[in-house]
């Protein structure tokens, strides 16, 4: 319970950082919302063309935020991990394509370097993955197998308890002295195995 709550909080913070990142500078003062998604997969690479908000880097990060909210409500580690992989995947892909267009990437205070938007996106993706690790997910309830309704309990041999005849599968109660009273087993039984006829059993001690 505590781990799920902590993981959910971490995931929401990471998703917020990822969604906020396109509205900050990514490279050379250019915001992430100005980069077109198709430029990451085209042969031309990164260009100076401006993109609409729906066609920019904001879209995959918004989808990751929706996955995060769904993961929090469903307590799903898989959805949380998918959101983190989506954010990190597009961030790393953009870094590769931007490095190809600029020749190199650097981190510093000048304009020709990575901006705070990349740090927000990268940190948000890592935080989403950590949230998936921290969460425990839904607990599985252990259910014990119950016997069918009306099923008879298995007889247990012993003094004073029932005795199961292995040949016919009949149970006979035992007498007071612990000796088993056996009856006839049927017409196909061996006459030698039949118990001898005795007089009426005397219960208790002798007279």
Buried (B, 14 or more C-beta within 10 A) or exposed (E): EEEBEEBBEBBBBBBBBBBBBBEBBBBEEBBBBBBBBEBBEEEEBBEEEEBEEEBBBBBBBBBBBEBBBBBBEEBBBEBBBBBBBBBBEBBEBBBEBBBEBBEEBEEEEEEEBBBEBBBBBBBBBBBBBBBBEBBEBEEEEEEEEEEEEEEEEEEEEEEEEBBEEEEEEBEBEBEEEEEBEEEEBEEEEEEEEEEEEEEEEEEEEEE
